Amino acid sequence: MTGWNLPPGCSVNDIPGNGPNAYEITIDGIPYAWDEDDKVYMYTGQHANEWDDGYRFLGTLAWDDDEPEQTLRNWLKTLGNLSP
């Protein structure tokens, strides 16, 4: 997502020492980031300070290489973040 910094350790750049890559997707108008450490973040738009990127940690979810989007959608439904 151009212009936004992802949470610490969550990077879209495959640069050695820059942390894991992130799977990023917008679902129902809300951006989500899911890193290789299985941490899922949701963009809230709330910035506590100038360094805050607006992402909030939701929890951990085991990565599914075959269908990451559907796995994420199903998990978000169980959290109540998405309509069934």
N, C-alpha and C positions, 0 to 999 in steps of 0.2 A: 504494500500500500504506500505509494509514493507520498512522501512528505511526513509520514508518521514514524516515530521510533517505537519499536516493540519493546515489551518488558525486558529487563536484564536477562541475558542468556537466550533471548528469543530474537533471532536475526534472519532476515531474508537474504543476507549476503553470505555466500559460501567462502568465508575468509578464515584461514586457520587461526585459532585462538579467539574467534569472535563469537563463540557460542553456537548452539545448534540452529539449523534452519527451521523455518516455521511454515506450516500450511496455513494459508490465510483464505478466508471466505466470508462473504457477506450473506447472511441468512435473514430474511424478513427485514432487510434494511439495516441490520446490525452487524458490524465487522467483528469477526472472531479470529483469534490466532491460536494455533495448536502446535507446540514445538515438539522436537524429537525426544524430549524428556517427558513427554505425555502431559505437559501442563497446558491447560486451556485457559485463555484469556478472552474477555469480552470488552469491546470498546464502549465506554460509558459517556465519553465527552467531557467528563469532569476532570479538571486539572487543578490539583492542590497547589502546585507551584509551577514555575516555568520549565522545570525538568520533567514534570509528570506528563506522560504520554497519553493519559486517559484510559489506559487498559487496566482492567481489574481481573485478578486471578479468580477463576471459577472452581477449579479442582483439577484432578488428574484423571485421564482417560487413556487406556492402553491404545496405542496407535494401530490402525488397521490400514495396511498398505493397499489392499484391494479396493476398499470402498470407504475412504476416510470421510467423505462428505456425509454419506448416509449414517455412518457410525456416530459422527458428531451430531447430526440432526436427532437421531434416536436418543442420545444421551441428554441433549438439551431439553427434549420433551420430558424426560424423567425428572429433570430439575424444575420443570414448570416454565422454562424460558420460551418454549414454542408451543403453539396450539397443536393438538393431535391431528 
